[in-house]
Structure formats: C-alpha cells, structure tokens
Amino acid sequence: MVNFLIRRPIAVVMSFIAILMLGLVTSQKLPVSLIPDVDIPVITIQLNGKNKTALELENEVVRRFRSRLNQLPYLESLQSETRDGIASIVLRFSYGRDLNYAFIDVNEKVDMVMRNMPKDFERPAIMKASSTDLPAFYLNASLKKNVESKTDHLDLSETVSNVIRKKIEQLPEVAMVDMTGRMFPEISITPDAQKMKSLGLRTEQLTRVINEHNRGFGSIQVKDGQYQYNIHLSNGLHQLEDVKSIYLNVNQHLLQLKDIATVEMRAQSRSGLFMTNGEEGISMAIVKQADARMEDMSKKVNGLLRRITKDYPFIEITKVRDQTGILKYAMSNLFQSLWWGGLLAFLVMFLFLKDGRSPWLIGVSVPISLVISLLLFYLMDISINIISLSGLILGVGMMIDNSIIVIDNITQRISMGDDLMEACANGTHEVIRPLISSVLTTCAVFLPLIYLSGISGALFYDQAMAVTIGLSSSLVVSIILIPTLYRLIWIRGRKRPQEKKNRFAIFSSSDAYEKGWHWVFNHRKGMFAAFLMLIGFACLFVYILPKERFPVLDENEVLVKLDWNERINLRENRHRVVDLLDDVKPYIEHSDSYVGTQQFLHHNDLELAENESVIYLKLRQSIDKSDFEDKIHNYFTTRYPIAHYDISVPPSGFTQMFEGKEAPFILNLEQKRQKQQVGVDSLNHFVEYLNHQYPFGLITPFASETYVEICVIPEHLTLYRVGQVALFNKLKTALKSFKIEDLRSSSVYIPIVISGKMHSMEQVLRELKIRNQKSVDIPVSSLVTLKQKTNFKTYFGNRKGQVFPINFESTGGYDQTELEQLLKREVREKQDMNSSFGGSIIKAKAVLKELLIVLLIALCLLYFILAAQFESLTQPFIVLLEVPMDIAGALFILWVGGETLNLMAMIGIIVMCGIIINDSILKIDTINQLRKQGRGLKEAIEEGGHRRLKPILMTSITTILALVPFLIGDDMGSVLQRPLALVIIGGMTLGTFVSLYFVPLCYYYLNRKSND
C-alpha cells in the first residue's frame, strides 16, 4: 500500500491539497466559543417573597417547595438560600439527564405547590442553565462627566433599555443582553395634610377617584346600515398632566388633584444599584448564540458601539471582563506551540539527523495535520474552544513525534544501503504497526476521560476527541504524505542523505548511550532495584502533595464580596463602597460595584441583600496582590470590624461551569426534629468555642440581623373601630409609599403611588393618626407596639431539610476522617444536632478517586492493545511497569514547582502515560524484529537500543520543549494548563532514562530463560 502510494506522488499531493482546501473552508464555519456547548445539569428557582422576612419565607414558602422538589428523579443535590424578600433553590441533576424533561418535571412540582399558596404570591421564575448562558463580556453604560447634558440616570435607563439593548440583541450572534442598574419611573402623589383635613378628604377617597379615572372599558361594536364600527372608550390617563388634571367633587366644588396634592414623576425607590469606577451606571452582560463565532460577535458589537457613541455622545460605554481574551490566549498558545515545536524540531533534527532537507518536512506535516483535524472537528460537531484547543496543543508535540520517527527510520534504511524508493517504502512499513499502536495507546488513555462524572467528563470529552483526531490525522500524514515528500525532495539530490557530513553534531549520543548501557547491565541487580524504588517514591509524593479540585488562578482581577452585617440602607451601603474604593484607589485600574439587590436574570452569584455588595476590581500590573489584600484587611479591621468580606478570583466562563466556590471543609448542622428551635446566638457561641479550642484558624460566625417588628393590638383595633387593612396601608404610605394603580404610557406601565412625608419610625408613631369609622383621628401609637428581634440573616437548606453550615478554611492539620469524628462528638455534646460534611476537600478526593479509576481503565486498555501488538501476554507488563516509575518523576516536578495534585495534574499524568510508553513500544517492537532475524538476546537489545536512540531522544526533547510556553505564560490558559505541563515534563524526563535503560533490563530478565 505504501509502495503503491509513493509511486503516485501527484495523486497523493493533489488529494491532500483537496483535503486542505476543504479544511480551510470549514475552519471558517466552525463555531468559536470559550467553552464547549454543554447543558449544565442545574435548574434554578427564584422566589420573590415581598414584605416577608427570611424566617417567614423559609418556614411558609421555601420549606414547602423543598419538600416537593426533593421527589424529582435523578436529583443529585438540592440547595436553598433564603433572605429577606428573596430565596433561591438550586437543583443539580445527574449529568446525562435530559434537562428539557427535568425542566418540565420541575414546573409540574412548582405548580403543585402553588395551588396551596396565597393568590397574591408570585409564581417563581424557573431557569435552566447552559454553557452558552455565560456572558462573553460586559458593557458598562454611564453618563460622561465632561459633556453637558440634561439627561439623568432615569433617562439613561430608558435609552439603554429601549434603544441600546434592542440594537445589540438584533445582532445575529447575540442571544440576549442581561441588565442591572436601571431606574424605573413612577408617579408620586403626596397629599397636603392640612388641605385634606380642612376638606374632610381621606386617602381612600383619592385612591377610589384615581382608580375610576384609570379604568379600561375596552371597545363597543356598533352597526350603521351596511357598515359596522369599533368604538374605543378611552380612560383619559396617559401621561403625568392627565393625572394632575383629575377632577374631584368636594362639597359641590370642583377641584383638581394638583390643587390638594403634589403630583410628580420621579424614580422608584431602589434597593440596589450598579457603579463603574465609582459612578452610577448600567451593566449589560452579553450572552453569545451557541453556534456563533465569538470573534465575529465581538467585532460586530464593537462596530455597533462606535455608531451608538456617535448618536449618543453623552453616553460612555466600556467593555470589561472580556472572556474572549482567554480564547485569544489559547489561540496564541496554539500558534506559539506550533512555532516552538517546528523550530525545536528543526534544531533537534539538525543535531541528530545530519540533514538540512528533512526538517522542512516537519514544517509541512504539522500544519496539514491541524487543518485535517479542523475538518474532522466540523464533521463531528466539535467547536473551537479552550478545551479542544488545549487538546490540539497537547497533540502538536505528538504530531511532530510521528513525523520524526518515519523520517529517522527512512534515513536509517538509506544508511543501511537501501535505495531511495526502497528506503521510503520499507522504512515507513517497518514503523506502521508500532505507530498505530502508539496512537491507539495514547487515545486509550485519553478516551476514558469521558467517563468522568458530571460536567468534568462532558468538558474533557472535547479534549479527548481533539487529541484522538489530531493523532489520527498525524498518523495518516506521517505514513502517506511524509514518505512521498521525502522521496520527492531527495530524488533529484546530488548526494544521498547519509553522505552529508555531521556539521551540526555537538556530541555523540550513541557513545554516551553505549557507555551507560554497559554500566547498567554490569550492575543490573542494583539498577533494577533502584528503578523499582521509584514506585515507592511515587506513592510517597501522592501522599504528601496537597490536593485540590482545580489550580488556583492567580490573576490581576479580584472579586470582593461584602456583607456589612448591619441593617443599613442603600444610601449608606453606597457611601461605604465609595469610601472603600477611594481607600484602595492607588491599587486599582478599574472597578465595577454591585451594591444591594441586582436585576440580572442569570446571575445567581449576585443575589444580594440591600446591605451587601460585590466589587469587581482590576488591579494595576505593578501591584502585589498580597499587599492589596493586606490593605483590604486593615480597612475592615479598623473601620468595620463586624463586617464579613471575602476576596476571590472572579468566576470565568470555565470556572462557572463547575460548582461555585466552596470552603475547603464544611460542617453542616441539621435539626434532629422538624420544629427544633435553633438560635443564632447558640450557634455563634459554638463557633467561638471551636475557634478557641482547636487550631482551625478563624471560623466565620453566622451572620445575624436585628429588626423591628410592629405588633398590632387587636383589642385596641376593635375598641377604636379601626380596620387592620386601613392601618397597614396608612403605615405603608407614611413609611414609604403605597401603590394604587398603573398608568399606561405608550407601551410602558408606570406605577402611581401615594407617598407620605414622614420617614422615620419614631416620627410615624409619635405624629401619625388614622381616622376610624366614626371619623375620629386615632393615634397610631395607641394601636401598635414595637419589638426588637434577632434572627439568622440567611437560611440554608438541602435535601435533608434546613441546615446551618460552618465553613472551615483550614483543617488544622487533622486528617479528614479524624476531623469528622472530632466534630461529630463536639456537635453531639454541645448542640444536640445531627451533622454532615462537605467542602472542596471532599469533592477533590472524590474527583481524584474517579481519575484513579479512569487510570486503571486506561491501563487495562493499554494492556489489551500491547498484547495484540506484541502477540505476547508478558511483554506488555514491561511497558506498564514503566508507568508508575514515570509518575514519580511527574509528581516530583509538581512538588518542586509548588503546584497541587488537582484535576489538571491528574489529566497530565494520564496524558504522560500515553506519550512516554510510545518510545518503549517502538524499542520492544524493534528488539522483537531483530530476534526474529536470528540475533541473540543481548545483541538484539543493544542493537535495538541504538536504532531507537535518536527517535526516543528527539521525541522526548521536542515534546518537553513544546510545553515550555505553558510554564512562562501568565494568562488563564497557561495557568490552568501549568500543572499538566509540569507533570508531562517531569514524567518525560525521567521516562526517557527509564525507556533507555530499564526497559532493556526488564526485557532481558523476562526473556533470558527462553533465550537459554
């Protein structure tokens, strides 16, 4: 087959050119995304419990939903979080569950609960998640300071919501624009108390009159002979002036509403806002269509923004938190790896092959393999994303290896006396079988990654398929195109390849190898024992290395989450945030502040109370992050010591795919009985006890809040003949405002509210009076009493019911099992509650156990493939025994580099196992062929080592050096892949010596009896 193709170079070259053209065309149609488009098996339910405290909402509403939703099939976990006025329930299903069916089931359960809820309770919002729902970037809109304009934030909100957002959403690449920070208008009616009293008017009368004037009557169909008409009856209220002009008949005198009340258009009262660089603005999260190219969307949005800024010169729009940069880094890493790999392959082949023409074949084979891979991506519906690109980047080094092996073997055949045609055919044919085995073994260690549970397996499916596709493409190019081109570039050459002088050689690798080989065989028992000791070192490093789920991404962006732990209003919250930004101004380049409650639809991490804030900060490049964290710590220690704050890395599109940030270890306290009373003071005393008794570090106490409860005196209401509803509306109007109607203005509904002028609690109770059924003014203070209460600020729940989580940032040096037993005993003695445990440490160990199972599956697949390759049941153990030795080198470099044993490092170990055994496969295959030719055992081992020395050294060096960019890069892609690169470099370095010396030694001990 190879001989036939080599004799038809034009057909081979034309076929590959045709494939390249198809690949280049389809590469322009491939969707480009930050992460693979997978359904996140999560459904979120958002409940709106207006005017309800967290305790009321938890007991009356959330508990019912939790009990019903717990019956859903394939439900892995249920977590609820309840605060004043709002609650959320997050349902996480087993991966593979059809989210469309799960969404239907959830809606059915919600409808069942809603049948028993009050009629005025709003149906909760139910949202299912997808990777495409994650924002690609954010746009911040604010008013320019240096441009004179009468526009205020209310006008800005209307312009952004009705004009700018709609224009952006009209772009075919944009799925939706999620917004927060908007203001909404309302019509405020503030009655003149003196005029109302002198005219004998009450607020209820104003409400009735406004309702009558704003009533809709529909239309009437009228017939006139052979014609018929629709007559529309207008209510007459369409704008502010219409409300001001409403007439009232007071004692046979006509008065307008504006004569007895102040009527004005104003912004509705808010419980949250958004600020960019300390100035109030509007944030827009841009979500990409699933099949769109991210770069195309970014370009079109940028072009649209340039036109918008010309039309609205008073508005400043900036792009922040651009996730497309991560994809650009991944693309640059790919091209960087290509350049590094190509350049290093040139240098390595110049040094080892003594040849100036053959290295140019590398510059052809790798790009062609990549283009063919993109064509297969298109056919298999795989997008260009950070995961699939990382797979191609890993595959680049192995693509070079395949070409090197073929070129080196052809060159060896020429040096042995074959003519050019025979050398190309025989040299390629000799390595086809081991190359196929090498590709199969590499794919065998990658493909089991798809068996990882949850989204981890779904995400790394793209990486496994990318490596498999890349290696398969490289294999086809290496055994078909490379020998054909090799023959073409030498067929007209004046000299044969072996006649070139070794002008590039620095030292003789063969001499060094031969000396080492003889020394090892002369001390074979000691060296065999030394090699086996490496397995013990691998076990030691597994034990001592710290473990976590993902690498820590150290970036110049931070997220500061604030809970002031006081019942402050929005104005005070904003004042404190601005003060904090002023204090850290020398450290930051840009800031986005989410103060109080937010209006995003798909931002569960920004469900904030009015006294909470989240601040996104982009630090200056010259700033040391630890100095900034010390500054924040000192700020809160000196000014707000009771406030809770957390500094973390902003979630990216990649990290948001997985479960949110958790404490390393979590103790969940659970009620033994459903009606068991749990006090916040009691649990905080328990937290103080743990802080004092054990070296866990600082454990954050439970957040609490003190609030005033107005209690009605029923007997006084009956005695003074005051209705409870009338009293409630009176208090609501005096303290805040009382909505009575919605005015239809164009396509917008504007609330009409009656507002009072008194706002403090003391003033209301001291001065407010309510008119009873006999038109007698009764002081409100004689109808109500005030009580102060303290409760949890947030209530949590899971599938078992209500829980009270205590987060541990450190385990204090205790082993996980030992710590669990200790805490169970303390909880049983001090709190009389049940306990369960969670946290990132437990989940990281679960992931590592899964990866160990994946590794065992991969090793079994390797054994099956190698047994078929060698036609032996014993020789595969030589290769498999090499794996734990190489792991020792991988973990050692990981330890030296200060990294942890995480998911990326474990994947790197699996990748390394697939790469490093390729050299041993080639060596054992060569030794077997030499023995079949009649060579003795030691002679075949030594000769096979010499023949495969150069390919082993070249493939190891090129693979190691191709991963160097990951070690020096500081972008997210490099940081994320750094543990993987370190593991492969360490394993390949040690594995090269194992392959050169241990494999021949082990082969000798395994076959010496049969040789005798």
Sequence and secondary structure as in RCSB ss.txt:
>XXXX:A:sequence
MVNFLIRRPIAVVMSFIAILMLGLVTSQKLPVSLIPDVDIPVITIQLNGKNKTALELENEVVRRFRSRLNQLPYL
ESLQSETRDGIASIVLRFSYGRDLNYAFIDVNEKVDMVMRNMPKDFERPAIMKASSTDLPAFYLNASLKKNVESK
TDHLDLSETVSNVIRKKIEQLPEVAMVDMTGRMFPEISITPDAQKMKSLGLRTEQLTRVINEHNRGFGSIQVKDG
QYQYNIHLSNGLHQLEDVKSIYLNVNQHLLQLKDIATVEMRAQSRSGLFMTNGEEGISMAIVKQADARMEDMSKK
VNGLLRRITKDYPFIEITKVRDQTGILKYAMSNLFQSLWWGGLLAFLVMFLFLKDGRSPWLIGVSVPISLVISLL
LFYLMDISINIISLSGLILGVGMMIDNSIIVIDNITQRISMGDDLMEACANGTHEVIRPLISSVLTTCAVFLPLI
YLSGISGALFYDQAMAVTIGLSSSLVVSIILIPTLYRLIWIRGRKRPQEKKNRFAIFSSSDAYEKGWHWVFNHRK
GMFAAFLMLIGFACLFVYILPKERFPVLDENEVLVKLDWNERINLRENRHRVVDLLDDVKPYIEHSDSYVGTQQF
LHHNDLELAENESVIYLKLRQSIDKSDFEDKIHNYFTTRYPIAHYDISVPPSGFTQMFEGKEAPFILNLEQKRQK
QQVGVDSLNHFVEYLNHQYPFGLITPFASETYVEICVIPEHLTLYRVGQVALFNKLKTALKSFKIEDLRSSSVYI
PIVISGKMHSMEQVLRELKIRNQKSVDIPVSSLVTLKQKTNFKTYFGNRKGQVFPINFESTGGYDQTELEQLLKR
EVREKQDMNSSFGGSIIKAKAVLKELLIVLLIALCLLYFILAAQFESLTQPFIVLLEVPMDIAGALFILWVGGET
LNLMAMIGIIVMCGIIINDSILKIDTINQLRKQGRGLKEAIEEGGHRRLKPILMTSITTILALVPFLIGDDMGSV
LQRPLALVIIGGMTLGTFVSLYFVPLCYYYLNRKSND
>XXXX:A:secstr
 HHHHHT HHHHHHHHHHHHHHHHHHHTTS B SS   EEEEEEEEEE TT  HHHHIIIIIHHHHHHHTT TTE
EEEEEEEETTEEEEEEEE TTS HHHHHHHHHHHHHHHHTTS TTS   EEEEEEGGGS SEEEEEEE TTS   
  HHHHHHHIIIIIHHHHHTSTTEEEEEEE    EEEEEEE HHHHHHHT  HHHHHHHHHHHT    EEEEEET
TEEEEEE   S  SHHHHHT EEEETTEEEEHHHHEEEEEEE   SEEEEETTEE EEEEEEE TTS HHHHHHH
HHHHHHHHHHH TTEEEEEES THHHHHHHHHHHHHHHHHHHHHHHHHHHHHH  SSTHHHHHHHHHHHHHHHHH
HHHHTT  B HHHHHHHHHHHHHHHHHHHHHHHHHHHHHHTT  HHHHHHHHHHHHHHHHHHHHHHHHHHHGGGG
GSSHHHHHHHHHHHHHHHHHHHHHHHIIIIIHHHHHHHHHHT SS GGGS  SS  S HHHHHHHHHHHHHHTHH
HHHHHHHHHHHHHHHHHHHS B SS     SEEEEEEE  S   HHHHHHHHHHHHHHTGGGEEEEEEEEES   
SS GGG   TTEEEEEEEE TT  HHHHHHHHHHHHHHH TT EEEEE    TTGGGS     SEEEEEE SSTT
    HHHHHHHHHHHHHHS S       EEEEEEEEE HHHHHHHT  HHHHHHHHHHHHSEEEEEEEEETTEEE
EEEEE S  SHHHHHHH EEE TTS EEEGGGTEEEEEEEEES EEEETTEEEEEEEES  TT  HHHHHHHHHH
HHHHHT  EEEEESHHHHHHHHHHHHHHHHHHHHHHHHHHHHHHHT SSHHHHHHHHHHHHHHHHHHHHHHTT  
B HHHHHHHHHHHHHHHHHHHHHHHHHHHHHHTT  HHHHHHHHHHHTHHHHHHHHHHHHHHTHHHHH  SHHHH
HHHHHHHHHHHHHHHHHHIIIIIHHHHHHHHHHHHH 
